[in-house]
Amino acid sequence: MRSSESLLGGTGAVRPGSSRSFRRALFALVPLSVVAMLAVGALAGCTEDDSDRREDGNSEEDGQDLVAIEVDGHTFRVEVADTPDEREQGLMGRTELAGDEGMLFVFPSDQRVSFWMKDTVLELSIAYILSDGRIDEIHPLEPESLEPVQSRRAIRYALEVKRGAFEERGIEPGDRVEIPDGIRALE
C-alpha cells in the first residue's frame, strides 16, 4: 500500500521514467512556455513600420476603419458615421485631424440636415452631398458653436474635413464625391 504522501504527490524521491517524473517535468515547462508565448506576442506587436494601413489601402485609427474616398480626384481617408449614434457623436471630443482625413456622414434617405459643433474644438468645413455624389454646398464650421448649419435641400451625405482642405484642393460645389459601394446608412 502507498503512503498518502506518494498518492498526493509529496516530496519523495522520483525514479527516472516514472509517470511522476514526467508530471514534474511537464509542470516545470508550463511556466517557461507561458513566458515564451508572452514574449513572442510582445515582439509581434513591434515592427519598424508603425503604419496602420491595411492591404485594401484603408486603415484603422482609434478603432475605426478609415475608408478612402475620392473628391474631384483628391483622396480623403474618412471614418464612416452610418448609425444614429455615430452620426450624433461625429468628431466631438477630437483634438487632431490630418489634412487628408475626415468623417463621412451617411443618412438612410435624402433629407435636410443641420450640424452644429457642440464639444468640437477642431476647425472644420462641411460639404453637403446629394445622393448622386455631387457636392451641393460647402460651409465653414466654427469650433464649439451651437449655431446649426442647415442644408438648403435634402442630401444623402455630409463630409467633414479640416477647415481649408476643400479650398486647398480646389474642391467646390458641383464637384463629385465617389462613394464606395456598400456604404449605406444603418438605421
ROKE-840153 format. One record per residue: residue number from 0; z, y, x of N, C-alpha, C in turn. Coordinates in steps of 0.1 Angstrom, whole numbers. Layout:
# ROKE-840153
tipa, nc3, nc2, nc1, cac3, cac2, cac1, cc3, cc2, cc1
NUM, Z, Y, X, Z, Y, X, Z, Y, X
...
# end
This chain:
# ROKE-840153
tipa, nc3, nc2, nc1, cac3, cac2, cac1, cc3, cc2, cc1
0, 0, -12, 8, 0, 0, 0, 0, 12, 9
1, -8, 22, 5, -9, 35, 12, 3, 44, 9
2, 6, 53, 18, 17, 62, 16, 11, 74, 8
3, 19, 81, 1, 15, 92, -7, 8, 103, 2
4, 12, 103, 15, 6, 113, 24, -8, 110, 26
5, -12, 97, 28, -26, 94, 31, -34, 95, 18
6, -28, 92, 6, -36, 94, -6, -39, 109, -9
7, -30, 117, -6, -31, 131, -9, -38, 139, 3
8, -43, 132, 13, -49, 139, 24, -40, 146, 33
9, -29, 139, 37, -19, 145, 46, -25, 147, 60
10, -15, 149, 69, -20, 153, 83, -20, 141, 93
11, -20, 129, 88, -20, 117, 97, -33, 117, 105
12, -33, 107, 115, -44, 106, 124, -57, 101, 116
13, -69, 105, 120, -81, 102, 113, -89, 93, 123
14, -94, 82, 117, -103, 73, 125, -117, 78, 124
15, -124, 78, 136, -138, 82, 135, -146, 73, 126
16, -155, 78, 118, -163, 70, 109, -156, 68, 95
17, -144, 72, 94, -138, 71, 81, -142, 82, 71
18, -141, 79, 58, -145, 89, 49, -137, 102, 50
19, -125, 100, 54, -116, 112, 56, -121, 121, 67
20, -126, 115, 78, -131, 124, 89, -144, 131, 84
21, -151, 125, 76, -163, 131, 70, -160, 143, 62
22, -149, 141, 53, -145, 152, 44, -139, 163, 53
23, -132, 161, 63, -127, 171, 71, -138, 179, 78
24, -148, 172, 83, -159, 179, 90, -167, 187, 80
25, -168, 182, 68, -175, 189, 57, -168, 202, 54
26, -155, 201, 52, -147, 213, 48, -146, 223, 60
27, -148, 218, 72, -148, 228, 83, -161, 235, 84
28, -172, 229, 79, -185, 235, 79, -187, 245, 68
29, -181, 243, 57, -183, 251, 45, -181, 266, 48
30, -169, 270, 54, -168, 284, 57, -178, 290, 67
31, -183, 281, 76, -193, 286, 85, -206, 288, 78
32, -210, 279, 69, -222, 281, 61, -222, 293, 52
33, -210, 296, 47, -209, 308, 38, -211, 321, 47
34, -205, 321, 58, -207, 332, 68, -221, 334, 72
35, -228, 323, 75, -242, 323, 79, -251, 328, 67
36, -248, 324, 55, -256, 329, 43, -254, 343, 41
37, -242, 348, 42, -239, 363, 41, -246, 371, 52
38, -246, 366, 64, -253, 373, 75, -268, 373, 73
39, -274, 362, 68, -288, 362, 65, -292, 372, 54
40, -283, 372, 44, -286, 381, 32, -285, 396, 37
41, -275, 399, 46, -274, 413, 50, -286, 416, 59
42, -291, 407, 67, -302, 410, 76, -315, 412, 68
43, -316, 404, 57, -328, 405, 48, -330, 419, 42
44, -319, 426, 40, -319, 440, 35, -323, 450, 45
45, -322, 447, 58, -325, 456, 68, -339, 454, 73
46, -348, 464, 71, -361, 464, 76, -365, 477, 82
47, -374, 478, 91, -378, 490, 97, -385, 499, 86
48, -393, 494, 77, -399, 502, 67, -390, 502, 55
49, -384, 514, 53, -374, 515, 42, -381, 519, 29
50, -394, 518, 28, -402, 522, 17, -398, 513, 5
51, -399, 519, -7, -397, 512, -19, -410, 509, -27
52, -420, 510, -20, -434, 507, -25, -436, 493, -28
53, -442, 489, -40, -445, 476, -44, -459, 473, -41
54, -463, 460, -42, -477, 456, -40, -487, 463, -48
55, -483, 466, -61, -492, 472, -70, -494, 487, -68
56, -488, 493, -58, -489, 507, -55, -478, 515, -62
57, -471, 509, -71, -460, 516, -77, -447, 514, -69
58, -436, 520, -73, -424, 519, -65, -412, 520, -75
59, -401, 518, -69, -389, 519, -77, -380, 529, -71
60, -374, 537, -79, -364, 547, -75, -353, 548, -85
61, -341, 548, -81, -329, 548, -90, -330, 538, -101
62, -335, 526, -97, -336, 515, -107, -348, 516, -116
63, -355, 527, -116, -366, 529, -125, -380, 526, -118
64, -389, 520, -125, -402, 518, -120, -409, 531, -120
65, -416, 534, -109, -425, 546, -108, -439, 541, -110
66, -446, 547, -119, -460, 544, -122, -469, 555, -117
67, -480, 551, -110, -490, 561, -106, -499, 565, -117
68, -500, 578, -119, -510, 583, -129, -518, 593, -123
69, -530, 594, -128, -540, 604, -122, -541, 616, -132
70, -540, 628, -126, -542, 640, -134, -552, 648, -127
71, -564, 649, -133, -576, 656, -127, -578, 653, -113
72, -577, 640, -110, -580, 635, -96, -568, 635, -87
73, -556, 640, -92, -544, 641, -83, -534, 630, -88
74, -528, 623, -79, -519, 612, -82, -504, 617, -83
75, -498, 614, -94, -483, 616, -95, -477, 603, -97
76, -465, 601, -91, -457, 589, -94, -446, 593, -104
77, -446, 586, -115, -437, 591, -126, -429, 579, -131
78, -417, 583, -136, -409, 574, -144, -414, 575, -158
79, -414, 564, -165, -419, 564, -179, -406, 564, -189
80, -406, 574, -197, -395, 575, -207, -401, 571, -220
81, -400, 559, -224, -407, 554, -236, -398, 549, -247
82, -385, 551, -245, -375, 547, -256, -368, 560, -260
83, -362, 560, -272, -355, 572, -276, -344, 577, -266
84, -336, 567, -261, -326, 571, -251, -331, 576, -238
85, -342, 570, -233, -348, 576, -221, -354, 589, -223
86, -360, 592, -235, -366, 605, -238, -355, 615, -239
87, -344, 611, -245, -333, 621, -247, -326, 624, -233
88, -325, 614, -224, -319, 617, -211, -328, 625, -202
89, -341, 621, -202, -351, 628, -194, -346, 629, -179
90, -347, 641, -173, -343, 644, -159, -330, 650, -158
91, -322, 650, -169, -308, 656, -169, -300, 650, -158
92, -293, 658, -151, -284, 654, -140, -291, 652, -127
93, -304, 652, -126, -311, 650, -113, -310, 663, -105
94, -309, 661, -92, -309, 673, -83, -321, 673, -74
95, -329, 663, -74, -341, 662, -65, -352, 656, -72
96, -364, 661, -69, -377, 656, -74, -388, 659, -64
97, -395, 650, -59, -405, 652, -49, -417, 659, -56
98, -425, 666, -49, -437, 673, -54, -447, 665, -61
99, -447, 652, -58, -457, 643, -65, -450, 634, -75
100, -438, 637, -79, -431, 628, -88, -428, 636, -101
101, -425, 628, -111, -422, 634, -124, -418, 624, -134
102, -418, 628, -147, -414, 619, -158, -424, 621, -169
103, -430, 609, -173, -439, 609, -184, -432, 604, -197
104, -431, 613, -207, -425, 610, -219, -436, 605, -229
105, -433, 593, -235, -443, 587, -243, -437, 586, -257
106, -444, 591, -267, -439, 591, -281, -447, 581, -289
107, -440, 575, -299, -446, 564, -307, -458, 568, -316
108, -459, 581, -319, -471, 586, -326, -473, 601, -322
109, -484, 607, -326, -486, 621, -324, -476, 629, -332
110, -470, 638, -325, -460, 647, -332, -458, 660, -325
111, -453, 670, -332, -449, 682, -325, -435, 679, -319
112, -434, 683, -306, -421, 681, -299, -416, 694, -293
113, -404, 694, -290, -398, 705, -282, -389, 700, -271
114, -389, 707, -260, -380, 703, -249, -371, 714, -245
115, -359, 711, -241, -350, 721, -235, -345, 716, -222
116, -337, 723, -215, -333, 720, -201, -318, 718, -200
117, -311, 714, -211, -297, 712, -210, -293, 702, -199
118, -284, 706, -190, -279, 699, -179, -290, 695, -169
119, -300, 703, -168, -311, 700, -159, -312, 712, -150
120, -309, 710, -137, -309, 721, -127, -322, 723, -120
121, -331, 713, -122, -344, 714, -115, -353, 724, -121
122, -361, 731, -113, -372, 739, -118, -384, 731, -121
123, -388, 730, -134, -398, 721, -138, -409, 728, -146
124, -421, 721, -147, -431, 725, -156, -434, 713, -165
125, -439, 716, -177, -442, 705, -186, -456, 707, -191
126, -463, 696, -192, -476, 696, -198, -475, 687, -211
127, -480, 693, -222, -481, 686, -234, -495, 680, -235
128, -496, 667, -237, -508, 659, -236, -512, 653, -249
129, -524, 654, -253, -529, 648, -266, -531, 633, -264
130, -532, 626, -275, -534, 612, -274, -546, 607, -267
131, -556, 616, -266, -568, 612, -258, -567, 615, -243
132, -555, 620, -239, -552, 622, -225, -555, 636, -220
133, -560, 645, -229, -563, 659, -225, -550, 667, -225
134, -548, 675, -215, -536, 684, -214, -539, 696, -224
135, -530, 698, -234, -532, 708, -244, -526, 721, -239
136, -514, 720, -233, -507, 733, -228, -498, 729, -217
137, -495, 739, -209, -485, 738, -198, -475, 749, -198
138, -462, 746, -197, -452, 757, -197, -442, 755, -186
139, -437, 766, -180, -426, 765, -171, -413, 763, -179
140, -404, 756, -173, -391, 753, -179, -380, 759, -171
141, -371, 767, -177, -360, 773, -170, -348, 764, -168
142, -343, 762, -156, -331, 753, -154, -320, 757, -164
143, -314, 747, -170, -303, 747, -179, -304, 756, -191
144, -317, 760, -194, -319, 767, -206, -318, 759, -219
145, -312, 764, -229, -311, 757, -242, -322, 762, -252
146, -331, 771, -247, -342, 776, -255, -352, 765, -256
147, -356, 760, -268, -366, 750, -270, -380, 755, -266
148, -388, 747, -260, -402, 749, -257, -410, 740, -265
149, -416, 745, -276, -422, 736, -286, -437, 735, -283
150, -442, 723, -286, -457, 721, -285, -463, 728, -297
151, -475, 734, -295, -482, 741, -306, -487, 731, -316
152, -491, 719, -312, -496, 709, -322, -490, 695, -318
153, -494, 685, -326, -490, 672, -323, -495, 666, -310
154, -487, 661, -302, -491, 655, -289, -485, 641, -289
155, -490, 633, -279, -485, 619, -277, -477, 618, -265
156, -479, 626, -255, -473, 625, -242, -468, 639, -237
157, -458, 639, -229, -454, 651, -221, -451, 647, -207
158, -455, 655, -198, -454, 652, -184, -446, 663, -177
159, -434, 660, -172, -426, 670, -165, -427, 667, -150
160, -430, 678, -142, -431, 677, -128, -424, 689, -122
161, -422, 689, -109, -416, 700, -102, -424, 713, -105
162, -417, 724, -107, -425, 737, -110, -434, 740, -99
163, -446, 743, -102, -456, 747, -92, -466, 736, -89
164, -462, 723, -92, -470, 712, -89, -484, 712, -96
165, -484, 717, -108, -497, 718, -115, -506, 729, -109
166, -500, 740, -107, -507, 752, -102, -512, 749, -88
167, -504, 743, -79, -508, 739, -65, -521, 730, -65
168, -522, 722, -75, -533, 713, -76, -545, 718, -85
169, -543, 730, -90, -554, 735, -99, -555, 728, -113
170, -544, 722, -117, -543, 715, -130, -540, 725, -141
171, -548, 724, -151, -547, 734, -163, -550, 727, -176
172, -548, 734, -187, -551, 728, -200, -566, 724, -200
173, -569, 713, -207, -582, 708, -208, -585, 697, -197
174, -577, 696, -187, -578, 685, -177, -573, 672, -183
175, -578, 661, -177, -574, 648, -183, -563, 641, -174
176, -555, 634, -182, -545, 625, -176, -549, 611, -179
177, -550, 603, -168, -553, 589, -171, -540, 581, -172
178, -538, 577, -185, -525, 570, -188, -529, 555, -186
179, -521, 548, -178, -524, 534, -175, -523, 526, -188
180, -531, 515, -189, -530, 506, -200, -516, 500, -201
181, -512, 498, -213, -499, 492, -215, -487, 502, -216
182, -489, 514, -214, -478, 524, -215, -478, 529, -230
183, -468, 524, -237, -467, 527, -251, -452, 530, -254
184, -449, 538, -264, -435, 541, -268, -429, 528, -274
185, -417, 526, -271, -408, 516, -277, -399, 523, -287
186, -399, 518, -299, -391, 526, -309, -376, 521, -309
# end
